[in-house]
Amino acid sequence: MTDYLMQIGDILKRKRLDLGLTQQELEARSGVTQSMISKMEKGSADNVSIDILRKLAKALNCLLVDLLPEEDKRK
């Protein structure tokens, strides 16, 4: 499970950095705590809900599916 979360975390971090946002700025935009964002980016977050992914996607101006690894988009 950690590998999967790490992939999501890598995507999340890349999208955040592409927008020039800090974790704190993403927290302000999304309502998801900086602690959770950090854990997700490190691949150590437990129980990442669909609601959290929705909030992050909206704050990053992308679709929720854009936060998922490529192999999940093809299934």
PyMOL Python script that loads the backbone (N, CA, C, O; Angstrom):
from pymol import cmd

cmd.read_pdbstr("""\
ATOM      1  N   MET A   1       0.819  -1.202   0.000  1.00  0.00           N
ATOM      2  CA  MET A   1       0.000   0.000   0.000  1.00  0.00           C
ATOM      3  C   MET A   1       0.858   1.259   0.000  1.00  0.00           C
ATOM      4  O   MET A   1       0.485   2.256  -0.617  1.00  0.00           O
ATOM      5  N   THR A   2       1.976   1.232   0.666  1.00  0.00           N
ATOM      6  CA  THR A   2       2.835   2.408   0.733  1.00  0.00           C
ATOM      7  C   THR A   2       3.332   2.812  -0.653  1.00  0.00           C
ATOM      8  O   THR A   2       3.426   4.005  -0.943  1.00  0.00           O
ATOM      9  N   ASP A   3       3.654   1.838  -1.521  1.00  0.00           N
ATOM     10  CA  ASP A   3       4.100   2.174  -2.872  1.00  0.00           C
ATOM     11  C   ASP A   3       3.024   2.962  -3.617  1.00  0.00           C
ATOM     12  O   ASP A   3       3.317   3.936  -4.309  1.00  0.00           O
ATOM     13  N   TYR A   4       1.795   2.531  -3.465  1.00  0.00           N
ATOM     14  CA  TYR A   4       0.684   3.210  -4.128  1.00  0.00           C
ATOM     15  C   TYR A   4       0.536   4.634  -3.608  1.00  0.00           C
ATOM     16  O   TYR A   4       0.375   5.576  -4.384  1.00  0.00           O
ATOM     17  N   LEU A   5       0.593   4.781  -2.276  1.00  0.00           N
ATOM     18  CA  LEU A   5       0.474   6.119  -1.693  1.00  0.00           C
ATOM     19  C   LEU A   5       1.655   6.985  -2.072  1.00  0.00           C
ATOM     20  O   LEU A   5       1.511   8.197  -2.229  1.00  0.00           O
ATOM     21  N   MET A   6       2.829   6.375  -2.224  1.00  0.00           N
ATOM     22  CA  MET A   6       3.998   7.140  -2.625  1.00  0.00           C
ATOM     23  C   MET A   6       3.790   7.687  -4.038  1.00  0.00           C
ATOM     24  O   MET A   6       4.170   8.824  -4.321  1.00  0.00           O
ATOM     25  N   GLN A   7       3.199   6.901  -4.916  1.00  0.00           N
ATOM     26  CA  GLN A   7       2.941   7.380  -6.273  1.00  0.00           C
ATOM     27  C   GLN A   7       1.990   8.573  -6.251  1.00  0.00           C
ATOM     28  O   GLN A   7       2.223   9.565  -6.942  1.00  0.00           O
ATOM     29  N   ILE A   8       0.936   8.482  -5.473  1.00  0.00           N
ATOM     30  CA  ILE A   8       0.006   9.599  -5.346  1.00  0.00           C
ATOM     31  C   ILE A   8       0.737  10.796  -4.746  1.00  0.00           C
ATOM     32  O   ILE A   8       0.548  11.931  -5.184  1.00  0.00           O
ATOM     33  N   GLY A   9       1.562  10.540  -3.753  1.00  0.00           N
ATOM     34  CA  GLY A   9       2.327  11.605  -3.110  1.00  0.00           C
ATOM     35  C   GLY A   9       3.278  12.293  -4.070  1.00  0.00           C
ATOM     36  O   GLY A   9       3.429  13.515  -4.036  1.00  0.00           O
ATOM     37  N   ASP A  10       3.918  11.512  -4.924  1.00  0.00           N
ATOM     38  CA  ASP A  10       4.829  12.084  -5.927  1.00  0.00           C
ATOM     39  C   ASP A  10       4.058  12.986  -6.899  1.00  0.00           C
ATOM     40  O   ASP A  10       4.520  14.073  -7.247  1.00  0.00           O
ATOM     41  N   ILE A  11       2.898  12.532  -7.326  1.00  0.00           N
ATOM     42  CA  ILE A  11       2.061  13.307  -8.245  1.00  0.00           C
ATOM     43  C   ILE A  11       1.594  14.589  -7.560  1.00  0.00           C
ATOM     44  O   ILE A  11       1.647  15.672  -8.143  1.00  0.00           O
ATOM     45  N   LEU A  12       1.138  14.451  -6.318  1.00  0.00           N
ATOM     46  CA  LEU A  12       0.678  15.600  -5.549  1.00  0.00           C
ATOM     47  C   LEU A  12       1.787  16.641  -5.413  1.00  0.00           C
ATOM     48  O   LEU A  12       1.564  17.829  -5.646  1.00  0.00           O
ATOM     49  N   LYS A  13       2.973  16.194  -5.037  1.00  0.00           N
ATOM     50  CA  LYS A  13       4.093  17.115  -4.851  1.00  0.00           C
ATOM     51  C   LYS A  13       4.459  17.809  -6.166  1.00  0.00           C
ATOM     52  O   LYS A  13       4.700  19.016  -6.189  1.00  0.00           O
ATOM     53  N   ARG A  14       4.500  17.044  -7.255  1.00  0.00           N
ATOM     54  CA  ARG A  14       4.844  17.627  -8.553  1.00  0.00           C
ATOM     55  C   ARG A  14       3.832  18.704  -8.945  1.00  0.00           C
ATOM     56  O   ARG A  14       4.217  19.787  -9.387  1.00  0.00           O
ATOM     57  N   LYS A  15       2.550  18.411  -8.786  1.00  0.00           N
ATOM     58  CA  LYS A  15       1.515  19.382  -9.142  1.00  0.00           C
ATOM     59  C   LYS A  15       1.598  20.613  -8.238  1.00  0.00           C
ATOM     60  O   LYS A  15       1.424  21.739  -8.704  1.00  0.00           O
ATOM     61  N   ARG A  16       1.859  20.402  -6.965  1.00  0.00           N
ATOM     62  CA  ARG A  16       1.976  21.526  -6.030  1.00  0.00           C
ATOM     63  C   ARG A  16       3.153  22.425  -6.416  1.00  0.00           C
ATOM     64  O   ARG A  16       3.024  23.649  -6.467  1.00  0.00           O
ATOM     65  N   LEU A  17       4.290  21.803  -6.685  1.00  0.00           N
ATOM     66  CA  LEU A  17       5.483  22.571  -7.042  1.00  0.00           C
ATOM     67  C   LEU A  17       5.331  23.252  -8.395  1.00  0.00           C
ATOM     68  O   LEU A  17       5.837  24.356  -8.599  1.00  0.00           O
ATOM     69  N   ASP A  18       4.633  22.593  -9.322  1.00  0.00           N
ATOM     70  CA  ASP A  18       4.386  23.210 -10.638  1.00  0.00           C
ATOM     71  C   ASP A  18       3.616  24.527 -10.504  1.00  0.00           C
ATOM     72  O   ASP A  18       3.792  25.446 -11.304  1.00  0.00           O
ATOM     73  N   LEU A  19       2.765  24.601  -9.483  1.00  0.00           N
ATOM     74  CA  LEU A  19       1.998  25.820  -9.238  1.00  0.00           C
ATOM     75  C   LEU A  19       2.754  26.789  -8.323  1.00  0.00           C
ATOM     76  O   LEU A  19       2.274  27.889  -8.048  1.00  0.00           O
ATOM     77  N   GLY A  20       3.930  26.382  -7.855  1.00  0.00           N
ATOM     78  CA  GLY A  20       4.732  27.238  -6.991  1.00  0.00           C
ATOM     79  C   GLY A  20       4.164  27.386  -5.593  1.00  0.00           C
ATOM     80  O   GLY A  20       4.363  28.410  -4.940  1.00  0.00           O
ATOM     81  N   LEU A  21       3.456  26.362  -5.133  1.00  0.00           N
ATOM     82  CA  LEU A  21       2.817  26.422  -3.822  1.00  0.00           C
ATOM     83  C   LEU A  21       3.640  25.701  -2.761  1.00  0.00           C
ATOM     84  O   LEU A  21       4.257  24.671  -3.035  1.00  0.00           O
ATOM     85  N   THR A  22       3.644  26.248  -1.555  1.00  0.00           N
ATOM     86  CA  THR A  22       4.194  25.529  -0.411  1.00  0.00           C
ATOM     87  C   THR A  22       3.093  24.613   0.125  1.00  0.00           C
ATOM     88  O   THR A  22       1.931  24.734  -0.262  1.00  0.00           O
ATOM     89  N   GLN A  23       3.464  23.712   1.002  1.00  0.00           N
ATOM     90  CA  GLN A  23       2.454  22.860   1.629  1.00  0.00           C
ATOM     91  C   GLN A  23       1.458  23.708   2.421  1.00  0.00           C
ATOM     92  O   GLN A  23       0.267  23.399   2.457  1.00  0.00           O
ATOM     93  N   GLN A  24       1.946  24.771   3.052  1.00  0.00           N
ATOM     94  CA  GLN A  24       1.067  25.648   3.826  1.00  0.00           C
ATOM     95  C   GLN A  24       0.078  26.380   2.913  1.00  0.00           C
ATOM     96  O   GLN A  24      -1.082  26.565   3.280  1.00  0.00           O
ATOM     97  N   GLU A  25       0.526  26.792   1.741  1.00  0.00           N
ATOM     98  CA  GLU A  25      -0.374  27.471   0.803  1.00  0.00           C
ATOM     99  C   GLU A  25      -1.424  26.498   0.271  1.00  0.00           C
ATOM    100  O   GLU A  25      -2.583  26.867   0.080  1.00  0.00           O
ATOM    101  N   LEU A  26      -1.010  25.254   0.035  1.00  0.00           N
ATOM    102  CA  LEU A  26      -1.974  24.252  -0.417  1.00  0.00           C
ATOM    103  C   LEU A  26      -2.985  23.958   0.688  1.00  0.00           C
ATOM    104  O   LEU A  26      -4.163  23.734   0.408  1.00  0.00           O
ATOM    105  N   GLU A  27      -2.536  23.956   1.929  1.00  0.00           N
ATOM    106  CA  GLU A  27      -3.458  23.783   3.053  1.00  0.00           C
ATOM    107  C   GLU A  27      -4.509  24.899   3.050  1.00  0.00           C
ATOM    108  O   GLU A  27      -5.701  24.635   3.210  1.00  0.00           O
ATOM    109  N   ALA A  28      -4.066  26.129   2.869  1.00  0.00           N
ATOM    110  CA  ALA A  28      -4.991  27.263   2.868  1.00  0.00           C
ATOM    111  C   ALA A  28      -5.999  27.163   1.724  1.00  0.00           C
ATOM    112  O   ALA A  28      -7.167  27.512   1.892  1.00  0.00           O
ATOM    113  N   ARG A  29      -5.557  26.694   0.580  1.00  0.00           N
ATOM    114  CA  ARG A  29      -6.443  26.573  -0.590  1.00  0.00           C
ATOM    115  C   ARG A  29      -7.419  25.406  -0.463  1.00  0.00           C
ATOM    116  O   ARG A  29      -8.571  25.496  -0.888  1.00  0.00           O
ATOM    117  N   SER A  30      -6.937  24.298   0.134  1.00  0.00           N
ATOM    118  CA  SER A  30      -7.705  23.054   0.098  1.00  0.00           C
ATOM    119  C   SER A  30      -8.461  22.727   1.381  1.00  0.00           C
ATOM    120  O   SER A  30      -9.475  22.030   1.347  1.00  0.00           O
ATOM    121  N   GLY A  31      -7.970  23.228   2.508  1.00  0.00           N
ATOM    122  CA  GLY A  31      -8.554  22.833   3.789  1.00  0.00           C
ATOM    123  C   GLY A  31      -7.991  21.522   4.308  1.00  0.00           C
ATOM    124  O   GLY A  31      -8.392  21.051   5.372  1.00  0.00           O
ATOM    125  N   VAL A  32      -7.063  20.928   3.564  1.00  0.00           N
ATOM    126  CA  VAL A  32      -6.376  19.703   4.008  1.00  0.00           C
ATOM    127  C   VAL A  32      -5.146  20.152   4.787  1.00  0.00           C
ATOM    128  O   VAL A  32      -4.393  21.006   4.319  1.00  0.00           O
ATOM    129  N   THR A  33      -4.939  19.585   5.964  1.00  0.00           N
ATOM    130  CA  THR A  33      -3.845  20.056   6.816  1.00  0.00           C
ATOM    131  C   THR A  33      -2.474  19.852   6.172  1.00  0.00           C
ATOM    132  O   THR A  33      -2.265  18.919   5.396  1.00  0.00           O
ATOM    133  N   GLN A  34      -1.562  20.736   6.510  1.00  0.00           N
ATOM    134  CA  GLN A  34      -0.188  20.634   6.017  1.00  0.00           C
ATOM    135  C   GLN A  34       0.420  19.312   6.455  1.00  0.00           C
ATOM    136  O   GLN A  34       1.203  18.712   5.719  1.00  0.00           O
ATOM    137  N   SER A  35       0.068  18.862   7.635  1.00  0.00           N
ATOM    138  CA  SER A  35       0.566  17.581   8.138  1.00  0.00           C
ATOM    139  C   SER A  35       0.138  16.429   7.226  1.00  0.00           C
ATOM    140  O   SER A  35       0.945  15.559   6.900  1.00  0.00           O
ATOM    141  N   MET A  36      -1.131  16.426   6.817  1.00  0.00           N
ATOM    142  CA  MET A  36      -1.632  15.377   5.923  1.00  0.00           C
ATOM    143  C   MET A  36      -0.968  15.477   4.558  1.00  0.00           C
ATOM    144  O   MET A  36      -0.599  14.459   3.974  1.00  0.00           O
ATOM    145  N   ILE A  37      -0.813  16.687   4.047  1.00  0.00           N
ATOM    146  CA  ILE A  37      -0.156  16.881   2.755  1.00  0.00           C
ATOM    147  C   ILE A  37       1.271  16.335   2.811  1.00  0.00           C
ATOM    148  O   ILE A  37       1.716  15.644   1.895  1.00  0.00           O
ATOM    149  N   SER A  38       1.977  16.650   3.886  1.00  0.00           N
ATOM    150  CA  SER A  38       3.345  16.164   4.065  1.00  0.00           C
ATOM    151  C   SER A  38       3.393  14.643   4.109  1.00  0.00           C
ATOM    152  O   SER A  38       4.234  14.023   3.458  1.00  0.00           O
ATOM    153  N   LYS A  39       2.488  14.047   4.877  1.00  0.00           N
ATOM    154  CA  LYS A  39       2.439  12.581   4.980  1.00  0.00           C
ATOM    155  C   LYS A  39       2.129  11.951   3.623  1.00  0.00           C
ATOM    156  O   LYS A  39       2.714  10.932   3.256  1.00  0.00           O
ATOM    157  N   MET A  40       1.216  12.557   2.889  1.00  0.00           N
ATOM    158  CA  MET A  40       0.874  12.028   1.571  1.00  0.00           C
ATOM    159  C   MET A  40       2.080  12.090   0.638  1.00  0.00           C
ATOM    160  O   MET A  40       2.363  11.135  -0.085  1.00  0.00           O
ATOM    161  N   GLU A  41       2.785  13.213   0.658  1.00  0.00           N
ATOM    162  CA  GLU A  41       3.938  13.368  -0.230  1.00  0.00           C
ATOM    163  C   GLU A  41       5.059  12.402   0.127  1.00  0.00           C
ATOM    164  O   GLU A  41       5.841  12.010  -0.739  1.00  0.00           O
ATOM    165  N   LYS A  42       5.140  12.019   1.393  1.00  0.00           N
ATOM    166  CA  LYS A  42       6.160  11.056   1.836  1.00  0.00           C
ATOM    167  C   LYS A  42       5.696   9.608   1.662  1.00  0.00           C
ATOM    168  O   LYS A  42       6.483   8.676   1.822  1.00  0.00           O
ATOM    169  N   GLY A  43       4.420   9.428   1.336  1.00  0.00           N
ATOM    170  CA  GLY A  43       3.882   8.080   1.182  1.00  0.00           C
ATOM    171  C   GLY A  43       3.569   7.405   2.495  1.00  0.00           C
ATOM    172  O   GLY A  43       3.462   6.180   2.553  1.00  0.00           O
ATOM    173  N   SER A  44       3.419   8.189   3.559  1.00  0.00           N
ATOM    174  CA  SER A  44       3.184   7.591   4.875  1.00  0.00           C
ATOM    175  C   SER A  44       1.808   7.903   5.442  1.00  0.00           C
ATOM    176  O   SER A  44       1.554   7.652   6.620  1.00  0.00           O
ATOM    177  N   ALA A  45       0.914   8.448   4.620  1.00  0.00           N
ATOM    178  CA  ALA A  45      -0.433   8.776   5.095  1.00  0.00           C
ATOM    179  C   ALA A  45      -1.306   7.525   5.119  1.00  0.00           C
ATOM    180  O   ALA A  45      -1.286   6.720   4.188  1.00  0.00           O
ATOM    181  N   ASP A  46      -2.057   7.380   6.178  1.00  0.00           N
ATOM    182  CA  ASP A  46      -3.031   6.292   6.281  1.00  0.00           C
ATOM    183  C   ASP A  46      -4.420   6.854   6.013  1.00  0.00           C
ATOM    184  O   ASP A  46      -4.712   8.003   6.344  1.00  0.00           O
ATOM    185  N   ASN A  47      -5.265   6.041   5.415  1.00  0.00           N
ATOM    186  CA  ASN A  47      -6.672   6.399   5.237  1.00  0.00           C
ATOM    187  C   ASN A  47      -6.885   7.717   4.505  1.00  0.00           C
ATOM    188  O   ASN A  47      -7.578   8.602   5.005  1.00  0.00           O
ATOM    189  N   VAL A  48      -6.294   7.848   3.330  1.00  0.00           N
ATOM    190  CA  VAL A  48      -6.544   9.033   2.508  1.00  0.00           C
ATOM    191  C   VAL A  48      -7.909   8.859   1.854  1.00  0.00           C
ATOM    192  O   VAL A  48      -8.107   7.963   1.033  1.00  0.00           O
ATOM    193  N   SER A  49      -8.830   9.712   2.223  1.00  0.00           N
ATOM    194  CA  SER A  49     -10.202   9.566   1.725  1.00  0.00           C
ATOM    195  C   SER A  49     -10.371  10.213   0.356  1.00  0.00           C
ATOM    196  O   SER A  49      -9.558  11.030  -0.076  1.00  0.00           O
ATOM    197  N   ILE A  50     -11.430   9.827  -0.296  1.00  0.00           N
ATOM    198  CA  ILE A  50     -11.770  10.419  -1.588  1.00  0.00           C
ATOM    199  C   ILE A  50     -12.070  11.906  -1.403  1.00  0.00           C
ATOM    200  O   ILE A  50     -11.816  12.703  -2.306  1.00  0.00           O
ATOM    201  N   ASP A  51     -12.603  12.282  -0.254  1.00  0.00           N
ATOM    202  CA  ASP A  51     -12.901  13.684   0.037  1.00  0.00           C
ATOM    203  C   ASP A  51     -11.614  14.511   0.079  1.00  0.00           C
ATOM    204  O   ASP A  51     -11.578  15.629  -0.435  1.00  0.00           O
ATOM    205  N   ILE A  52     -10.571  13.969   0.682  1.00  0.00           N
ATOM    206  CA  ILE A  52      -9.279  14.665   0.726  1.00  0.00           C
ATOM    207  C   ILE A  52      -8.732  14.829  -0.690  1.00  0.00           C
ATOM    208  O   ILE A  52      -8.250  15.903  -1.051  1.00  0.00           O
ATOM    209  N   LEU A  53      -8.806  13.777  -1.480  1.00  0.00           N
ATOM    210  CA  LEU A  53      -8.322  13.871  -2.859  1.00  0.00           C
ATOM    211  C   LEU A  53      -9.118  14.890  -3.659  1.00  0.00           C
ATOM    212  O   LEU A  53      -8.548  15.615  -4.474  1.00  0.00           O
ATOM    213  N   ARG A  54     -10.425  14.956  -3.438  1.00  0.00           N
ATOM    214  CA  ARG A  54     -11.274  15.942  -4.128  1.00  0.00           C
ATOM    215  C   ARG A  54     -10.843  17.366  -3.768  1.00  0.00           C
ATOM    216  O   ARG A  54     -10.700  18.218  -4.646  1.00  0.00           O
ATOM    217  N   LYS A  55     -10.640  17.613  -2.488  1.00  0.00           N
ATOM    218  CA  LYS A  55     -10.232  18.944  -2.029  1.00  0.00           C
ATOM    219  C   LYS A  55      -8.888  19.343  -2.631  1.00  0.00           C
ATOM    220  O   LYS A  55      -8.707  20.476  -3.076  1.00  0.00           O
ATOM    221  N   LEU A  56      -7.944  18.394  -2.638  1.00  0.00           N
ATOM    222  CA  LEU A  56      -6.620  18.690  -3.191  1.00  0.00           C
ATOM    223  C   LEU A  56      -6.697  18.942  -4.693  1.00  0.00           C
ATOM    224  O   LEU A  56      -6.066  19.867  -5.204  1.00  0.00           O
ATOM    225  N   ALA A  57      -7.466  18.123  -5.397  1.00  0.00           N
ATOM    226  CA  ALA A  57      -7.606  18.303  -6.842  1.00  0.00           C
ATOM    227  C   ALA A  57      -8.198  19.671  -7.160  1.00  0.00           C
ATOM    228  O   ALA A  57      -7.724  20.359  -8.065  1.00  0.00           O
ATOM    229  N   LYS A  58      -9.216  20.060  -6.431  1.00  0.00           N
ATOM    230  CA  LYS A  58      -9.842  21.367  -6.661  1.00  0.00           C
ATOM    231  C   LYS A  58      -8.837  22.490  -6.412  1.00  0.00           C
ATOM    232  O   LYS A  58      -8.763  23.440  -7.192  1.00  0.00           O
ATOM    233  N   ALA A  59      -8.072  22.388  -5.340  1.00  0.00           N
ATOM    234  CA  ALA A  59      -7.087  23.417  -4.997  1.00  0.00           C
ATOM    235  C   ALA A  59      -5.949  23.472  -6.018  1.00  0.00           C
ATOM    236  O   ALA A  59      -5.338  24.522  -6.216  1.00  0.00           O
ATOM    237  N   LEU A  60      -5.669  22.346  -6.659  1.00  0.00           N
ATOM    238  CA  LEU A  60      -4.594  22.267  -7.653  1.00  0.00           C
ATOM    239  C   LEU A  60      -5.104  22.479  -9.082  1.00  0.00           C
ATOM    240  O   LEU A  60      -4.348  22.357 -10.046  1.00  0.00           O
ATOM    241  N   ASN A  61      -6.388  22.796  -9.204  1.00  0.00           N
ATOM    242  CA  ASN A  61      -7.005  23.031 -10.513  1.00  0.00           C
ATOM    243  C   ASN A  61      -6.827  21.846 -11.465  1.00  0.00           C
ATOM    244  O   ASN A  61      -6.477  22.008 -12.634  1.00  0.00           O
ATOM    245  N   CYS A  62      -7.077  20.667 -10.934  1.00  0.00           N
ATOM    246  CA  CYS A  62      -6.988  19.465 -11.762  1.00  0.00           C
ATOM    247  C   CYS A  62      -8.146  18.536 -11.415  1.00  0.00           C
ATOM    248  O   CYS A  62      -8.889  18.779 -10.464  1.00  0.00           O
ATOM    249  N   LEU A  63      -8.285  17.492 -12.181  1.00  0.00           N
ATOM    250  CA  LEU A  63      -9.293  16.477 -11.897  1.00  0.00           C
ATOM    251  C   LEU A  63      -8.749  15.515 -10.855  1.00  0.00           C
ATOM    252  O   LEU A  63      -7.540  15.306 -10.765  1.00  0.00           O
ATOM    253  N   LEU A  64      -9.636  14.935 -10.075  1.00  0.00           N
ATOM    254  CA  LEU A  64      -9.212  13.951  -9.080  1.00  0.00           C
ATOM    255  C   LEU A  64      -8.396  12.837  -9.743  1.00  0.00           C
ATOM    256  O   LEU A  64      -7.380  12.405  -9.197  1.00  0.00           O
ATOM    257  N   VAL A  65      -8.827  12.380 -10.894  1.00  0.00           N
ATOM    258  CA  VAL A  65      -8.135  11.296 -11.588  1.00  0.00           C
ATOM    259  C   VAL A  65      -6.686  11.677 -11.921  1.00  0.00           C
ATOM    260  O   VAL A  65      -5.833  10.800 -12.054  1.00  0.00           O
ATOM    261  N   ASP A  66      -6.406  12.973 -12.053  1.00  0.00           N
ATOM    262  CA  ASP A  66      -5.048  13.424 -12.356  1.00  0.00           C
ATOM    263  C   ASP A  66      -4.078  13.169 -11.205  1.00  0.00           C
ATOM    264  O   ASP A  66      -2.862  13.196 -11.398  1.00  0.00           O
ATOM    265  N   LEU A  67      -4.615  12.920 -10.007  1.00  0.00           N
ATOM    266  CA  LEU A  67      -3.761  12.622  -8.856  1.00  0.00           C
ATOM    267  C   LEU A  67      -3.440  11.132  -8.737  1.00  0.00           C
ATOM    268  O   LEU A  67      -2.631  10.729  -7.902  1.00  0.00           O
ATOM    269  N   LEU A  68      -4.079  10.324  -9.575  1.00  0.00           N
ATOM    270  CA  LEU A  68      -3.864   8.878  -9.519  1.00  0.00           C
ATOM    271  C   LEU A  68      -2.747   8.457 -10.462  1.00  0.00           C
ATOM    272  O   LEU A  68      -2.514   9.091 -11.492  1.00  0.00           O
ATOM    273  N   PRO A  69      -2.052   7.367 -10.094  1.00  0.00           N
ATOM    274  CA  PRO A  69      -1.004   6.837 -10.970  1.00  0.00           C
ATOM    275  C   PRO A  69      -1.572   6.410 -12.330  1.00  0.00           C
ATOM    276  O   PRO A  69      -2.734   6.017 -12.428  1.00  0.00           O
ATOM    277  N   GLU A  70      -0.749   6.491 -13.367  1.00  0.00           N
ATOM    278  CA  GLU A  70      -1.175   6.169 -14.736  1.00  0.00           C
ATOM    279  C   GLU A  70      -1.812   4.789 -14.846  1.00  0.00           C
ATOM    280  O   GLU A  70      -2.809   4.623 -15.549  1.00  0.00           O
ATOM    281  N   GLU A  71      -1.245   3.796 -14.157  1.00  0.00           N
ATOM    282  CA  GLU A  71      -1.793   2.437 -14.290  1.00  0.00           C
ATOM    283  C   GLU A  71      -3.228   2.342 -13.803  1.00  0.00           C
ATOM    284  O   GLU A  71      -3.973   1.472 -14.253  1.00  0.00           O
ATOM    285  N   ASP A  72      -3.630   3.222 -12.892  1.00  0.00           N
ATOM    286  CA  ASP A  72      -5.006   3.210 -12.408  1.00  0.00           C
ATOM    287  C   ASP A  72      -5.965   3.868 -13.386  1.00  0.00           C
ATOM    288  O   ASP A  72      -7.165   3.600 -13.352  1.00  0.00           O
ATOM    289  N   LYS A  73      -5.457   4.712 -14.245  1.00  0.00           N
ATOM    290  CA  LYS A  73      -6.306   5.384 -15.224  1.00  0.00           C
ATOM    291  C   LYS A  73      -6.671   4.442 -16.371  1.00  0.00           C
ATOM    292  O   LYS A  73      -7.643   4.685 -17.087  1.00  0.00           O
ATOM    293  N   ARG A  74      -5.910   3.385 -16.547  1.00  0.00           N
ATOM    294  CA  ARG A  74      -6.138   2.458 -17.664  1.00  0.00           C
ATOM    295  C   ARG A  74      -7.027   1.293 -17.294  1.00  0.00           C
ATOM    296  O   ARG A  74      -7.434   0.542 -18.180  1.00  0.00           O
ATOM    297  N   LYS A  75      -7.349   1.107 -16.025  1.00  0.00           N
ATOM    298  CA  LYS A  75      -8.127  -0.062 -15.590  1.00  0.00           C
ATOM    299  C   LYS A  75      -9.597   0.138 -15.805  1.00  0.00           C
ATOM    300  O   LYS A  75     -10.393  -0.749 -15.493  1.00  0.00           O
TER     301      LYS A  75
END
""", "prot")
cmd.dss("prot")
cmd.show_as("cartoon", "prot")
cmd.util.cbc("prot")
cmd.orient("prot")
